[in-house]
């Protein structure tokens, strides 16, 4: 959006030039944020589904604990100070 406005000024074009495209990009950005929120809500709803199908005693990362780090190599069990549990994610 900033590039569109900067280039309009650099080309000495009227203020209304590209206004429709700017509005579309702005609306699309807003909708992307709304879609992200829907994915978050769906993830929360899947926690309830997991309980409904009898997997309530299991949990997935991010529901009750922080997610493990995703950089670097995976650690083997001996590298952990505390025991770990397998998790079934619905």
C-alpha positions in Angstrom: 0.0 0.0 0.0 2.8 2.4 0.9 4.5 1.7 -2.4 1.4 2.4 -4.4 1.0 5.8 -2.6 4.7 6.6 -3.0 4.8 5.8 -6.7 1.7 7.9 -7.2 3.4 10.9 -5.6 6.7 10.2 -7.5 4.8 10.2 -10.8 2.9 13.4 -9.8 -0.5 11.7 -10.4 -3.8 12.9 -8.9 -4.7 11.8 -5.4 -7.5 9.6 -6.7 -5.2 7.5 -8.9 -5.2 3.9 -7.8 -7.8 4.6 -5.1 -9.9 1.5 -6.0 -6.8 -0.7 -5.9 -5.7 0.8 -2.6 -9.1 0.1 -1.2 -9.0 -3.5 -2.4 -5.6 -4.1 -0.8 -6.7 -2.5 2.4 -9.9 -4.7 2.5 -7.9 -7.8 1.7 -5.5 -7.0 4.6 -8.4 -6.6 7.0 -9.9 -9.9 5.8 -6.6 -11.7 6.3 -6.6 -10.7 9.9 -10.2 -11.9 10.3 -9.3 -15.3 8.7 -6.4 -15.7 11.1 -8.8 -15.1 14.0 -11.1 -17.7 12.6 -8.3 -20.3 12.5 -7.5 -19.5 16.1 -11.2 -20.0 17.1 -11.3 -23.3 15.1 -8.3 -24.5 17.0 -10.0 -23.8 20.3 -13.2 -25.6 19.0 -11.1 -28.7 18.2 -10.1 -28.9 21.8 -13.8 -29.5 22.6 -14.0 -32.1 19.8 -11.1 -34.0 21.3 -13.0 -34.2 24.6 -16.2 -35.2 22.9 -14.5 -38.2 21.2 -12.9 -39.5 24.4 -9.4 -38.1 24.0 -9.8 -35.6 26.8 -7.0 -37.0 28.9 -4.6 -36.2 26.1 -3.5 -32.7 25.2 -1.7 -31.0 22.4 1.1 -28.4 22.6 -0.3 -24.9 22.8 -3.4 -26.0 24.6 -2.0 -26.3 28.1 1.7 -25.7 27.7 4.1 -23.7 25.6 5.0 -25.1 22.2 8.4 -26.7 21.9 11.1 -24.7 20.1 11.1 -25.2 16.4 14.6 -24.1 15.6 17.5 -26.6 15.3 17.5 -30.3 15.5 15.0 -32.3 17.5 16.3 -33.4 20.9 16.3 -37.1 22.0 14.6 -38.2 25.2 17.8 -38.3 27.1 18.3 -34.6 26.6 15.1 -33.8 28.6 15.3 -33.2 32.4 11.7 -34.2 33.0 9.7 -37.1 31.5 7.6 -36.4 28.5 4.3 -37.8 27.4 2.9 -38.6 24.0 0.0 -36.3 23.0 -2.9 -37.2 20.7 -4.1 -34.1 18.9 -7.6 -34.0 17.4 
